[in-house]
Amino acid sequence: MLKTLRGLFASPRDEQRDAPAKPPEEITLAKALERGWLELWYQAKVSFQNTAQVVGAEGLIRLRHPERGVLGPGAFLPGASDDDMLAMTERVIAVALRDWDDVAAYGMGALQLAVNVPASAFVKLPIVRMISEGRPRAQEWPGLILEVTEDQVVNDLDMANDVAHELREMSCGLAIDDFGAGYSSLARLRQLPFTELKIDRAYVANCDSDRMMAGVLESIVELARRFDLKSVAEGVETPRESHKLQGIGCNVGQGFLFAKPMPKDEFLTRFGRKVSAPKVEPPRPWWRFGAEPKLKTAR
């Protein structure tokens, strides 16, 4: 009887409320690649000699879900297969190479873009050929920086050296990312073929007040200087940290103090100025996938 009365007075919306909650859809890198949800956002890198000057930008992966909005890599990269990571890496490199044309059109042709690359990509992907075939053809193109974490690359120095020499011929370089997080011997740095050293946030945080950490930070910056590497401090969040880094001679800063990661169009509008129409070039090749990748550029 109760069920019958409920059927008379309950609305379909009431029935929906009573139904068990549908579990949230699992978000994976494989699904994001298939559905074209990925975007490449950029975070500015600023010179400590002139904090108003943007000298580079790191491309960071983001996922724009149709219902959940923009998600960081922690929401979809854990558990990703090596094949999916390589597919994402290939697309990220291709998009960064194309995005430089827009960067140049906004008067920032000298700005060097950087992307993160897993060490396995140097063995399993034809990175040198990919960059050679997909790079911008403008003479002023400054090259692309490939960032590799310290703990990954120290396991295969021979491989890193071989790739680095080929990349240098195209004005591209390698950056050792999160330096200090892997706790490898600093003496091994001279064996690594890097042009840029990115100091882990753990050494940057409170460097203005933590004397011990400031001492370590000074040693890392001095080491980079001796090996003729550009030093980049990650995760700069306060003016005092910035002043300390500037005082010890760090070259470049990156962090929320200067700018958060943002979609490409927002980055161009904030830091550039439109100077010419984008150049029309013939389509560049797409390697394994046979078609232009679905990675969005946040238009």
Secondary structure, 3 states (H helix, E strand, C coil): CHHHHHHHHCCHHHHHHHCCCCCCCCCCHHHHHHHCCEEEEEEEEEECCCCCCEEEEEEEEEEEECCCEEECHHHCCCCCCHHHHHHHHHHHHHHHHHHHHHHHHCCCCCCEEEEECCCCHHHHCCHHHHHHHHCCCCCCCCCEEEEEEHHHHCCCHHHHHHHHHHHHCCCCEEEEEEECCCCCCHHHHHHCCCCEEEECHHHHCCCCCCHHHHHHHHHHHHHHHHCCCEEEEECCCCHHHHHHHHHCCCCEEECCCCCCCEEHHHHHHHHCCCCCCCCCCCCCCCCCCCCCCCCECCC
